[in-house]
Amino acid sequence: MGARTPWWYRIPTKPLGIVITCVVAIAIIVSTPDIATGGIVAAVLAGGCAGLLTQFIQGVAQARHDARSR
């Protein structure tokens, strides 16, 4: 019987990246008391970077898991 895939392997990467993007952007916006439009744009960009980084790390982990499973 083959090894089961871990829980993080079965999570779709795009929705996870979108959720991380929103959470980081909202956290930055809420934690800043007097935020201007530029700050909101920067928060959304920081959230986007966090989301892309999350997708990249999960892809690397999936590739490593696939290589070890062979």
C-alpha positions, 0 to 999 in steps of 0.5 A: 500500500502506497504512502498517503499524501500529506494534507498540505499536498492536497490543498489547491495552491491558487485558493491558498495564495488568494487567502494568504494575500487577503489575510496579509493585506487586511492585517497590514491595513488594520494594524496601521492607524492612519493609512493613506491610499499609498499605504493601502496599495503597498499593503495589497502588494505585500499581500500579493508577494506573500501569496506568491511566495506561499504558492512557490513554497508549496510547489517546491514542497510538492515537487520534493514529495513527488521526487521522494515518492518515486 
